[in-house]
Amino acid sequence: MRNFENAAKGEGEHSGIFFDDSDVYKALEGMAYSLMNNPDPALEKKADEWIDKFAAAQQPDGYINTYYTLTGLDKRWTNMDKHEMYCAGHMIEAGVAYYQATGKRKLLDVCVRMVDHMMSIFGPGKRHWVPGHEEIELALVKLYQVTNEEKYLDFAYWLLEERGHGYGSMGGEGTWNKSYYQDDKPVREMTDIAGHAVRCMYLYCGMADVAAIKGDSGYIAALDRLWEDVVLRNMYITGGIGSSKHNEGFTEDYDLPNLEAYCETCASVGMVFWNQRMNQFTGDSKYIDVLERSLYNGALAGISLKGDRFFYVNPLESRGDHHRQEWYGCACCPSQISRFLPSIGNYIYGTSADAIWVNLYIGNEASFKVDGEEIRLRQSTDYPWNGEIELQVSAVRPLKKDFRLRIPGWCKEYSVFVNDEPVEPKTDKGYVVLNNTWKEGDIIRLDLSMPIEVEAADPRVKENIGKRAIQRGPLVYCLEEVDNPDNFDNLSISPSTSFLSDFESSLLDGVVVINARNADNTLSFIPYYAWDNRETGKMKVWVEYKE
């Protein structure tokens, strides 16, 4: 509940406009995920103190929003762009996560009262409303899932269906840009991504959640069209989206500048959210490929290695004047990262009626129930530095289930072993499928080949004609001037360049460095996520390529 009116100048379209409660809710959600992984009485006590303040601020009719509480409750629900439902959505996500982590309902009950207040005003036969910043839609689905109250799912669906019918308005305070707010056509008719990138991501998440539950074929077809438009024509190699600072979003297909790239951190996190949902109801690994690309590059670059500075904007080239900051007038990206990083465990595994899905390769120990029986998994790996993964199964009773292990799209060769015996399983939608009766102590090993790849952009991306980027495994690499001080602007690679990777434990908390050797010099590449953590200097992802 930070006063943005007098905050220091920072990046962000809602910087300096009004009080936005969402950032503290996102921080609380991150605390909840931390408590799920590592119970901490002091952290829980602090969260309870925050929640007590939230509950005390709620109005008798259920309304809760700092801006209008301080500036005049008579003006509430008059401007669809004032983030009232957006803030409520983040509160709901925090309330659901905290309830799941601790079993405490206090914040969840605050959320229920706020939603019931909103539903007393808006809905079929009541007032129209188009939230200027999407978020409430996906949050309502989470509230439905934890309360089993179908009215919340129906309200999410109603809000989605409100778009594209001319109901959007800023209450006389400005012009409602239909494209910017994704309000130019009904959602099931959408074909191309447009407007503000983060708003798009939250909208598509809400559509995916509703489609998965309701089986809405119109929503699913729209999401398929939109996904292809985003990934094939409007996504950077880092998984970042939204090239334009002007609207924090999109202009035209293949407009992907490097130096001026916007690529808001929140948008990359949104790509993770959306692609997980697309994978969950399709079982197709291509969505996890994009999720992983956005996670390791676009999103992870948003925070410094020390965890104390943040990028709002993530360009693919810098003249040495772009740096992470401690805070921003609009603090959405720091708070987004604070809730996202503790939640990463939610993206590693999945379950279905017939299978256990392994989507990400991250060292961890996990336990969950399958067919009422607890199963525990221990994953051991140094991924993304190498492609060797070991899964140890622990089950009270033998378990007849498929294991589906994702083979990343960048991986061309791999091998699979079960209890040290090589196997050649079938593949389905990018997963190897291991059919077995699993027992205590069984070990699955997956070895993914991880060569250095020299990548070319689509030739319609004018900015990258005659250039190449370097990728190894899920990581995109870049050049920094601190490692390549001589003639940085004219560095290049060619077909004769040789590449060698080496893990350097003392550099940037330990990274695999790629050295590119030309006849007359050597270029040193580091993972893109780790740039701007040392001396000030230039940076670039796309490098001149001389045939």
N, C-alpha and C positions, 0 to 999 in steps of 0.2 A: 504494500500500500504506500507506494512512493510518490512523492509530488513531482510529476514530470514537467510542470509548468515552468519551474525555475531550475531544472536540472541542467547540468553542463551539456553543451552541444554534442550531439552524437548522431550516428547513422540510424535511420529507421523512419518509416513513413508516419508513425504516430508519435514521434519524438516531440515533446514540448506541447502537446495538445491537451491532455487531461490525465487525471488519476486513473491508473489501470491496475486493478487488483490481481490480474492474472499471474504476474511474476511471482508473487508470494505463494500463490496456490501451486504453481509449478515447482517451486522450491520445496513445499510441503510434500508434494507427490514424490519428489526425489528422496526425501527423508523416509517416506513410507516404503519405497523399494529397498532402501538401505536396511531398514528394520526387518524386512522379509529375509534378507540375506544374512544379516548379523544383528541379532537383538542387542540393543544398547539402551539401558534404562535412562541415561542422561539425555540421549537424543529423543527418546519417547516423551520424556518430561517436557522438553522444549517444545515439541510438536503439540502436546496437550495445552501448553500455555498459549500458543498461537490459536489453537482451535477455540479455546475459551473466549478469546478476543473476537474471533469471527462470529461466534454464537451471540455474543453481547451486542454486536453491531447490527444484527438482523432486526428488521422492522416488524411490528406486530402482524402485518399481513403477509410476512414471509419474504419481502423484498430485501435484497442485500447488494449494495454497490456503493463504493466509497464516493465516487464522483458526484452522484446525485444526492447522496446523504449530506454532503458538505455544501453543495451549490444550489439545492432546491429540489425536494422530492416532487414538487408540482410539475417539474420538467421531465420526469422520467418517462420512458417509452414514447418519446417524441422524435427521436433521431435514430434511425436504424444503424447508423455508423458509430454509435457511441459505445460499442463493446459491452453492452449490458449482458447480452446472451453469451458473448464470447467469454467474459469473465466468469459467468455462471457455469459455463462448460468446463473451464479449468478447475473451478471449485468442485464440481462433480467428480472429475477425474481424480482429484486429490482425496475427496471423501471416500470414493470407492476403494482406492488403493490403501488408504489408512485403515479402513474397515477390514480389508483382506489381510493386512499385515498384523493388526492388533485385536480385531474383533470389537473395537470400540465404535459406537454408532453416532457419537455426538455430531461430528461434522456431516456424516451421511444424512442425519435427520435435518440439519440445516439445509442441505441440498434438496431434500424432498420437499421441504416447505417452500423453497424458492421456486422449484419447478411447478408445484401445485399453484403457486401464485401466478406464474406465467401462463399456465393452462387455464386459469380463470379469466384471462384477458384475451388470449390468442387461441385459435383453433377453428375447426369447422363451425360455421355460423357465428363466429366472433370476429375479432379484428384480424386483418392481414398483417403479416410481418415477414420481412426478409432480413435476417441478421447480416450486417455489413461485413463482419468477419466470422466466417464459419468456424465452428468448434463445438457448439452446443449439440449438433446433430450426432456426432460420434459419442459424445459424453452421455447423451440420453440413452443410447443403446447399452452403454456400460451400466447405467442406472437400472435399466430394464433387466439386464442379466443378473444383477445382484439382488434385486427386489422381487423379480418375477411379476412385476406390474406391467401388463402389456400396454397400458395407456402411455407409458413413456416411449416405447417403441413406436407407437402410432403417432405420437407428437413429433418424433424425429422424422418420420416419413412425411407428415404434413408440412413441416418446415422445408424439407427438400422439394416438395411439390409446389411450394409457393414461388419458387424461382422462375423467372422468364415470363411472367404474366403482367408486368407493369406495376407491381405493388411496391417496389423499392422506393424509398424516400429518405432525404436527410432533414425533413421537417422544416424546409425553408432556409437551411443554413448553407446550402451549396447544391451543386449539380450532381445528381446520382449517375455515376458512370457505370452503365449496365455491364459492359465488358469487364471492367476492373473488378467488379463485385460478383462476377459469374452469374449475372441476372439478365443476360440478353436473350436467353432461350430456355425452355424447360430442360431439366437436367437429363432426361432420357433422350433428348435430341442433340446433345452436345457431341461434337466431333473433334474439336481442336482446343488445346489448352490456351487460355487467354487471361490477361489481367495479372493480378497479384499472385505470386507463386505460392506463398504459404496458405493463403486463402484457398487456392485450388487444392492443395494437398489435404487440408482438413475436410473440404467438401467431398473429395473422392473417397476419403476414409469413411465418412458418414454414409455415402452411397454404397460402398462395399459392405459395410456392416449390415445395413438394411437389406441389401440384395442377398447376402448370405443367409439371413434368417427367413426372409419372405420368399426367396427364390424368384426374385423379380427379373425376368429375362430382359426386359427393356433396360434396366439399370446395368446388367451385366454386359449387354452389347455396347452400351455407351462407354463403360469403363474400359472395355477392350479397345475401342477406337481411341480413347483418350490416352491410354497407356502407350500405344504405338506412336501416337503423335509426340508424346513427351520423350520417350526413350530413343526413337529413331531420328527425330528431327530437332529436338530442343534440349537435349541433355549434354552436358560436358563430360569429358572422359573421367573426371573426378566423381561423377554422379551428382554434381551440382546442377541446379536449375534456376532459371530466372536471370537472364543476361542483362536486363536494363535497370539502371538506378532510378530512372524516371518513374517507373511504376512498381519497382521491386518485383518485376515479373518478366513478361514476354512481349516480343515485338513481332517478328516474322520468323518462319522456319529457317533454320540453319544460321541465324544471326547469333553467333557465339564468339564475341570478341574476348580476348584474353586479358589485356591490361585493364579494360573497363568492365570486366565481368562482375556482376553483382553477387550471384550465388550465395544468398543469405543462408547462414548456418541453420536457421529454423527450417528452411525449405529442404535442405538435405536430410535433416531429421524427419521431416514430413515424408520424404521419399521412402525412408525406412518403414514408417508407420503404414503407408499405403501399400507398399509391395509385400509386406508381411500378410496383409489382409487378402491381397490378390492370390498369394500362394496358398492361404488357408482354404479357400473355397475352390481352387483349381488343382492343387497338387502339382503344379508346374514349377520346376526349379528355376526357370528363367527369371521369375520375380525375386527369388533370393539372390540371384546373380546381381541384379540391380541394387537390391537392399545392401548387399555386401560392398559393392562399389561405393555407394553413398556413405555407408558406415565408416569404412576405413580411410576414405579420402575426404569427401565433402564435409561430413559431420565432424570427424575427429580433428580436422585442421582447425575447427572452431575454438579449441582450447589449447593453451600453452602446456608444455610438458610439466611445468610446476603447478598447473591447475589454477593459476591466479590471474590470467589475462585471457581475453576472448576476442575472436573475430566476429564481427557482424557480417562483413563482406569478405568473400573468399575468391580473389582473382587468381588467374592462372599465370599472371606475369606481374612483376612489380619493379618499379624504378628505384626501390629502396626507401620509399616514403609511406608504405602501408604497413601498419603494425597492430598487433593485438592491444586492447585497452583493458584497464581494470574494470571499467563500467561504461555504460552508455545511457544517454538520456532516455532512450527506449531500451529497457533491459531484457527484452524478450529472449535474445540469444543466450546470454549467460544463464538465465533461469531455465531455458529449454535444455541446455546441456546438463544442468544440475539434476534434472529429472530423468534425462535420457540415459546417461552413463550407468546409473545404478540399475536400470531396467534391462540391460543388454542380455541378461540371463533368460529373459522371456523369449528371445529370438533363436535360441540354440536348438531346442527340440520342439517337436509337435507330436501329437498322437491322433490316431483315427481308429475306426472300428477294427481294422485289420493290420495296422502297422504302427511302428515307432519311427518317427522321422528325425533324422539328424541333418540340420540345415546349416549350422555354422560350426567351425572347428576352433574351439576355445577351451583351454584347459579348465576343467570344472568337475565338481561332484554334484549329482542331481538325483532326486528321488521323486517319484510320482506313482500314482496308481493306474494300473491298466487292467481292465476287467475285474476291478475290485481288489487286485493283488498289488502290493507294493513292489516296484522295481527300482533298483539303484544303478546308476551308471557313473563310471569314473572315466573321464576323457583326459588323456595325456597327450600333449602336443606343444611344439614350439611355433606353430602356425601364427602369423603368416610368414615367418622367416624360413620355414621349410614345410614340406607337405606330408610329413609323417604323423599319422594320427592313430592312437590306440584307444579302443573302447573296451572297458572291462564291465561285464554284466554281473549283477548280483540280484538273485531272485529267490524268494523263499521256496517256491515251487517251480517246476519246469514251466516255461511260458511259450506257447505256440503263437508266435507273432512274426510278421515280416519286420526286418530292419531296412529302412530306406535311407541310404547314405547319399547325400548330394555330391555330384561331380560338377565342380564349378565350370562355367562356360569357358573360362580361359584355359582349362586343363585339357590337354590333348592325349595324354598317356597316364595311365594309373594301374595299380594292381591292388587286389583285395585278398586278405588272408583271414581264415577263421581257425583259431587255435593252431596257428603257424602253418596251416595247410592252404596252399593257393586255391582260390576258387574263381570261377568265371560266371558271375551271376548275370541274370538278364537286367536290362535297363528299361526304365519307364519315365518319360518326361524329365530326363536329366538326373535320375536317381538310380543307383544300383540297388537291386532288391534281393535281400538275403532272407530266404525262407528256411526256418529252422525251429526246433524246439530248444529254447535257450535255457541254460541251467547255470547254477552258481559257478562263477569263475571263468565262464566263457570269455574269450578275448577276440575281438574283431580288430584287424589292422588294415588301414587304408593308406597307401602311398601315392601321393599326387605329384606328378612331375611338375616342376616349377621353373621352367627356363625363362630367360630374359626375352621379352618380346619388344620389337620395334613396331609401333602402331602408327598407321596413317589415318587421318580424319576423312570423313566423307568429303569428296571433292567439291560439294556444294557449300562447304564451310570455307568461305573465301579467306578468312584470317589464317587458316592453317595450310594453304596451298604451299607446297615445297617445304613442309616441316614434318617432323616426326616426334612422337612421345614415347617414353620408355615405361614399360610396366613389367612387374614380376609378381606372379601370383595375383592377389587382389589389390596390390599396392601400385599406385601411379607415382612416378618419380619426377623430380625436378632438379634443376641446376640452381645453386646459390652462389653468389659472387664470393662469399667468404671461402668457399672451396675452390673456386675457379677465378682467381683475381685478374688474370691476364687476358685482356681483349675479350671481355665477357660478351659484349654485344655481337661479336662475330664468331662465336663458337659454333661448330657444326659437327655433324656426323655424316657418314656415307655408307654405301654398301660394303666397303672394305673395313669399316670400323669393327673392332673386336670388343666383346663385352665380358667382364668378369665380376662376379658378385662375391662379397666377403663380409662376414659379420664383424662389426667393430663394437665391442662391449662398452668402450669408454666414450663413444660418441652418441649424443642425443638420447641418453638412457639406454643405449644398445639398439643399433639398427643394422640391417644389411645395406651396405653401400654398393653401388654399381659403378665400376670404372670402365669408361669407354675409351679405348686406345686407338688413336689415329696415327698416321705415319709421323706427325710432328708434335703431337701433344696428347695429354690424357685428360678426359673430363670426368669429374666425380659427381654422381647423382645421389641424392638422398630421397627418402620417402616424402611425398608432398605434405603429408600431415604434419611433419616435423619442421617445416620451414619457419623462418622468423623466430627461432629460439636462441639465436646466437648474435653475432655482430650484425649491424645494419648493412644491408646490401641489396643488390638486385636479385631477382628470381625469375625463372621461366620454366614452364612445363614443356611447351612446344619449341623444338630446336631445329634450326636450319638443316636441311638434308640435301647434300650435294651428290647428284647422281654421278 
